[in-house]
Amino acid sequence: MELSELREKLEKLISEAQKAAKSVSPDELIKLRPKFLGRKGELSQIMRLLGQLPQDVRPQAGKLANEAKRKLEDIFATVEEKPRKAEKVFDPTLPGRYHELGSIHPIRQVLREIVDIFYGMGFSIASGPEIETEYYNFDALNTPEDHPARDIQDTFYLPKKNWLLRTQTSPVQIRVMESRKPPIKIIAPGRCFRRDAIDATHYYTFHQVEGLYVDHDVTLADLKGVLTAFAKKLLGEDVEVRFRPHFFPFTEPSVEYDFSCPVCKGKGCRICKYTGWIEISGAGMVDPEVFKAVGYDPDEYQGFAWGMGVERIAMVKFGIDDIRLFYENDLAFLRQF
């Protein structure tokens, strides 16, 4: 086969496609596409003949074949776009479309309520970065290097040395104390990250509200009063709060605190695992070593700090027994709020 013969075949094929585009309906033309451009179509059959051409004219022949393919694809593409364009025509006689309004996510609802309660108690709001250094997340909080929380199994470390996704909002306390002198009365709401195995009560990301109060003559009784007042404001006057001895590197003495289950009123149910109590989080008096890290004199100032998980409180408040529901974006679940 000669190059001129190839050019003639390609031109004839393009001419046939153009005639078909003018004589048949768009739907019928689309059905003809395999005949021209399919694997066993006419263009493919012509291109198989390129091997019969002399070696020196094959590049030119290939160029002609590619140009023919492009022209054929343009013919069919133009037709395929026509129905889509027709769909976009605005018809003012059609009824309007209903756009459903969204709502505030249950986690955000509870977070706002928590912040409002503490704000009403005179606490200001502080914030800090979600990407932290080991110094702010652990060292300045008196967490020893061999503490399990610093293991790679528990913390999301970043490629950059000594950087990580914060495991708590406590680093905000350090940053605030570094930047100002007492008295300090702040809360730090925000998102945290831990490498927890995902189950009904654990997730790799969660929200926390950290609190800090530093001044002269601050006692553990003040801490108990603040948390008790908060619980009654959030869950009702009949809720009870209990404090249990515990250990945290950055507080001394340390406690864990529980709220009586508002669902069963302390009688025991699946929400409270039939104990009558919901474990909220930890608290305590700020350890003197933490004060030394930020340049405070522990003989002059005292303070207390606490943390609380927003998801856990939301589960208690709404009677939800699986934390994963908050993150699955199930509209049937979210519409309830």
C-alpha positions as CSV (number, residue, x, y, z in Angstrom):
1,M,0.0,0.0,0.0
2,E,1.2,3.5,-0.9
3,L,1.1,6.6,1.3
4,S,-1.4,8.2,-1.1
5,E,-3.7,5.2,-0.8
6,L,-3.6,5.5,3.0
7,R,-4.4,9.2,2.8
8,E,-7.4,8.5,0.5
9,K,-8.8,5.8,2.9
10,L,-8.6,8.1,5.9
11,E,-10.2,11.0,4.1
12,K,-13.0,8.7,2.9
13,L,-13.5,7.5,6.5
14,I,-13.7,11.0,7.9
15,S,-16.2,12.0,5.1
16,E,-18.5,9.1,6.0
17,A,-18.5,10.1,9.6
18,Q,-19.3,13.7,8.8
19,K,-22.2,12.6,6.5
20,A,-23.5,10.4,9.3
21,A,-23.4,13.3,11.7
22,K,-25.6,15.3,9.4
23,S,-28.1,12.6,8.4
24,V,-28.8,10.6,11.6
25,S,-30.0,11.6,15.1
26,P,-27.4,12.1,17.9
27,D,-28.5,8.9,19.6
28,E,-28.1,6.9,16.4
29,L,-24.7,8.5,15.7
30,I,-23.4,7.6,19.1
31,K,-24.3,4.0,18.3
32,L,-22.1,4.2,15.2
33,R,-19.0,5.2,17.2
34,P,-17.7,1.6,17.5
35,K,-17.9,1.2,13.7
36,F,-15.5,4.1,13.2
37,L,-13.4,4.1,16.4
38,G,-13.9,0.8,18.0
39,R,-11.2,-1.9,18.6
40,K,-12.5,-3.7,15.5
41,G,-13.7,-0.5,13.7
42,E,-12.6,0.8,10.3
43,L,-9.9,3.1,11.6
44,S,-8.3,0.2,13.5
45,Q,-8.3,-1.9,10.4
46,I,-6.6,0.9,8.4
47,M,-4.0,1.4,11.0
48,R,-3.1,-2.3,10.9
49,L,-2.0,-1.6,7.3
50,L,0.7,0.8,8.4
51,G,3.2,-2.1,8.7
52,Q,2.9,-2.7,5.0
53,L,4.3,0.8,4.2
54,P,8.0,1.4,3.5
55,Q,10.1,2.2,6.6
56,D,10.9,5.7,5.5
57,V,7.2,6.8,5.2
58,R,5.8,5.2,8.3
59,P,6.3,8.3,10.5
60,Q,4.3,10.4,8.1
61,A,1.7,7.7,7.8
62,G,1.4,7.5,11.6
63,K,0.9,11.3,11.7
64,L,-1.9,11.1,9.2
65,A,-3.6,8.3,11.1
66,N,-3.5,10.2,14.4
67,E,-4.9,13.3,12.8
68,A,-7.7,11.2,11.3
69,K,-8.4,9.7,14.8
70,R,-8.5,13.2,16.3
71,K,-11.0,14.4,13.7
72,L,-13.3,11.4,14.2
73,E,-13.2,11.8,18.0
74,D,-14.1,15.5,17.6
75,I,-17.1,14.6,15.5
76,F,-18.5,12.2,18.1
77,A,-17.6,14.3,21.1
78,T,-19.5,17.3,19.7
79,V,-22.6,15.1,19.3
80,E,-22.3,13.5,22.8
81,E,-22.1,17.0,24.4
82,K,-25.4,18.2,22.9
83,P,-27.7,16.3,25.2
84,R,-25.8,17.5,28.2
85,K,-26.0,21.1,27.1
86,A,-29.7,20.7,26.5
87,E,-30.1,19.6,30.2
88,K,-28.5,22.8,31.4
89,V,-31.1,25.0,29.8
90,F,-33.0,26.9,32.5
91,D,-36.8,26.5,32.4
92,P,-38.4,29.2,34.6
93,T,-41.7,27.3,34.6
94,L,-40.3,24.5,36.6
95,P,-40.9,24.4,40.4
96,G,-38.0,25.4,42.6
97,R,-35.8,22.8,44.2
98,Y,-35.9,22.4,47.9
99,H,-32.5,22.8,49.6
100,E,-32.4,21.1,53.0
101,L,-30.8,23.2,55.7
102,G,-28.0,21.7,57.6
103,S,-27.7,21.7,61.4
104,I,-24.9,22.0,63.9
105,H,-23.1,18.7,64.5
106,P,-23.8,17.2,68.0
107,I,-20.1,17.4,69.0
108,R,-20.1,21.1,68.1
109,Q,-23.4,21.6,70.0
110,V,-22.0,20.1,73.2
111,L,-18.6,21.9,72.7
112,R,-20.4,25.3,72.5
113,E,-22.5,24.5,75.6
114,I,-19.4,23.6,77.6
115,V,-17.6,26.7,76.5
116,D,-20.6,28.9,77.3
117,I,-20.8,27.4,80.9
118,F,-17.2,28.0,81.7
119,Y,-17.3,31.5,80.0
120,G,-20.1,32.3,82.4
121,M,-17.8,31.3,85.3
122,G,-15.2,33.9,84.2
123,F,-12.9,31.7,82.1
124,S,-11.5,33.1,78.9
125,I,-10.9,31.0,75.8
126,A,-7.3,30.1,74.6
127,S,-6.2,28.1,71.7
128,G,-3.0,26.5,70.3
129,P,-1.7,24.5,67.3
130,E,-2.8,21.0,66.6
131,I,0.8,20.2,65.5
132,E,3.0,20.4,68.6
133,T,6.6,19.8,69.7
134,E,7.5,17.1,72.2
135,Y,8.5,19.9,74.6
136,Y,5.1,21.4,74.8
137,N,3.2,18.1,74.6
138,F,5.3,16.2,77.1
139,D,8.5,17.7,78.5
140,A,7.0,21.0,79.9
141,L,4.2,18.9,81.3
142,N,6.6,16.9,83.5
143,T,6.1,13.7,81.4
144,P,9.2,11.5,81.7
145,E,10.9,10.2,78.5
146,D,10.0,6.6,79.4
147,H,6.3,7.3,79.9
148,P,4.0,5.0,77.9
149,A,2.1,8.0,76.4
150,R,5.2,9.0,74.5
151,D,5.5,5.6,72.7
152,I,4.9,5.5,68.9
153,Q,2.1,3.1,69.6
154,D,0.1,5.9,71.4
155,T,1.2,9.1,69.6
156,F,1.2,10.2,66.0
157,Y,4.7,11.4,65.4
158,L,5.5,13.5,62.3
159,P,8.6,13.0,60.0
160,K,10.1,16.2,61.3
161,K,12.1,15.4,64.4
162,N,10.3,16.1,67.8
163,W,7.0,17.1,66.1
164,L,3.7,15.4,66.6
165,L,-0.1,15.7,66.6
166,R,-1.0,16.8,70.0
167,T,-2.4,14.1,72.3
168,Q,-4.2,16.6,74.6
169,T,-4.9,20.4,74.8
170,S,-2.7,20.7,77.8
171,P,0.2,22.3,75.7
172,V,-2.1,25.4,75.4
173,Q,-1.7,25.8,79.2
174,I,2.1,26.0,78.9
175,R,2.0,28.4,76.0
176,V,-0.4,30.7,78.0
177,M,1.7,30.6,81.1
178,E,4.8,31.4,79.1
179,S,3.2,34.5,77.7
180,R,1.6,36.0,80.8
181,K,1.7,36.2,84.6
182,P,-1.0,35.1,87.0
183,P,-3.8,35.3,87.6
184,I,-4.8,33.0,84.8
185,K,-8.3,31.6,84.2
186,I,-8.6,29.9,80.8
187,I,-10.2,27.0,79.0
188,A,-8.6,25.5,75.9
189,P,-11.1,23.7,73.6
190,G,-9.7,21.8,70.6
191,R,-9.1,18.6,68.7
192,C,-6.6,16.0,69.8
193,F,-5.1,12.8,68.3
194,R,-4.1,9.5,69.7
195,R,-3.3,6.1,68.2
196,D,-6.2,4.3,69.9
197,A,-7.8,1.2,68.5
198,I,-11.2,2.3,67.2
199,D,-14.1,0.8,69.1
200,A,-17.4,1.9,70.6
201,T,-15.6,4.2,73.1
202,H,-12.3,5.1,71.4
203,Y,-11.4,7.0,68.2
204,Y,-8.1,8.2,66.8
205,T,-9.3,11.9,67.0
206,F,-11.4,13.5,69.6
207,H,-12.2,16.9,71.2
208,Q,-11.1,18.0,74.6
209,V,-11.7,21.0,76.8
210,E,-8.7,21.8,79.1
211,G,-9.1,24.2,82.0
212,L,-6.5,26.1,84.0
213,Y,-6.7,28.4,87.0
214,V,-3.6,29.9,88.6
215,D,-3.5,32.5,91.4
216,H,-2.7,32.9,95.0
217,D,-4.3,30.5,97.6
218,V,-5.9,28.2,95.1
219,T,-7.0,24.9,96.5
220,L,-8.4,21.5,95.5
221,A,-11.7,22.5,97.0
222,D,-11.9,25.3,94.4
223,L,-11.4,22.7,91.6
224,K,-14.2,20.5,93.1
225,G,-16.5,23.5,93.3
226,V,-15.9,24.5,89.6
227,L,-16.4,21.0,88.2
228,T,-19.5,20.3,90.4
229,A,-21.1,23.6,89.3
230,F,-20.3,22.8,85.7
231,A,-21.8,19.3,85.9
232,K,-25.1,20.6,87.4
233,K,-25.4,23.3,84.8
234,L,-24.7,20.9,82.0
235,L,-26.7,17.8,83.1
236,G,-29.1,19.1,85.7
237,E,-29.2,19.9,89.4
238,D,-29.6,16.3,90.5
239,V,-26.3,15.1,88.9
240,E,-23.6,14.1,91.4
241,V,-19.8,14.3,91.0
242,R,-17.3,12.0,92.6
243,F,-13.5,12.3,92.7
244,R,-11.1,9.4,92.9
245,P,-7.3,9.5,93.6
246,H,-5.2,9.0,90.5
247,F,-1.8,10.0,89.0
248,F,-0.9,12.4,86.2
249,P,2.6,13.7,85.6
250,F,1.5,17.3,85.4
251,T,-0.7,17.5,88.5
252,E,-0.1,16.7,92.2
253,P,-2.4,15.6,93.8
254,S,-4.3,14.2,90.9
255,V,-7.9,12.9,90.7
256,E,-10.2,11.4,88.2
257,Y,-13.8,12.6,88.3
258,D,-17.1,10.9,87.4
259,F,-20.6,12.2,86.8
260,S,-23.6,10.2,88.0
261,C,-25.4,8.7,84.9
262,P,-28.1,11.2,83.9
263,V,-29.8,8.4,81.9
264,C,-30.5,5.9,84.7
265,K,-30.1,8.4,87.6
266,G,-27.4,6.2,89.1
267,K,-29.4,3.0,89.0
268,G,-27.2,1.4,86.3
269,C,-27.7,1.0,82.5
270,R,-25.7,0.1,79.4
271,I,-24.6,3.7,79.0
272,C,-22.8,3.7,82.4
273,K,-22.0,0.0,82.1
274,Y,-24.4,-0.7,85.0
275,T,-22.2,1.2,87.5
276,G,-24.3,4.3,87.8
277,W,-21.3,6.5,87.1
278,I,-19.7,8.0,83.9
279,E,-16.0,8.5,83.9
280,I,-15.3,11.9,82.5
281,S,-11.6,12.7,82.8
282,G,-8.7,13.8,85.0
283,A,-7.8,16.8,87.1
284,G,-5.6,18.0,89.9
285,M,-3.4,20.7,91.3
286,V,-0.7,21.9,88.9
287,D,2.6,20.1,89.7
288,P,5.3,22.5,91.0
289,E,7.6,21.2,88.2
290,V,5.3,22.5,85.6
291,F,5.3,25.9,87.2
292,K,9.1,25.8,87.2
293,A,9.2,25.0,83.5
294,V,7.3,28.3,82.7
295,G,9.1,30.4,85.2
296,Y,6.5,30.6,88.0
297,D,7.4,30.4,91.6
298,P,5.5,27.4,93.0
299,D,5.9,28.8,96.5
300,E,3.9,31.9,95.5
301,Y,1.3,30.5,93.1
302,Q,-1.0,27.5,93.1
303,G,-3.3,26.3,90.4
304,F,-5.6,23.6,89.3
305,A,-6.2,22.0,85.9
306,W,-8.6,19.6,84.3
307,G,-9.5,18.0,81.0
308,M,-12.7,16.6,79.7
309,G,-13.6,14.7,76.5
310,V,-16.4,16.3,74.5
311,E,-17.4,13.1,72.8
312,R,-17.8,11.3,76.1
313,I,-20.0,14.0,77.5
314,A,-22.0,14.1,74.2
315,M,-22.5,10.3,74.5
316,V,-23.8,10.8,78.1
317,K,-26.0,13.8,77.2
318,F,-27.6,12.2,74.2
319,G,-27.6,8.6,75.4
320,I,-25.3,7.3,72.6
321,D,-23.3,4.2,73.2
322,D,-20.9,4.2,70.2
323,I,-18.5,7.1,69.5
324,R,-18.1,6.0,65.9
325,L,-21.6,7.4,65.1
326,F,-20.2,10.9,65.4
327,Y,-17.8,10.4,62.5
328,E,-19.6,8.3,60.0
329,N,-21.6,11.2,58.5
330,D,-24.8,9.2,58.6
331,L,-27.6,11.7,57.8
332,A,-30.2,9.5,59.5
333,F,-28.2,9.9,62.7
334,L,-27.3,13.6,62.3
335,R,-30.8,14.6,61.5
336,Q,-31.8,13.7,65.1
337,F,-29.8,16.8,66.3
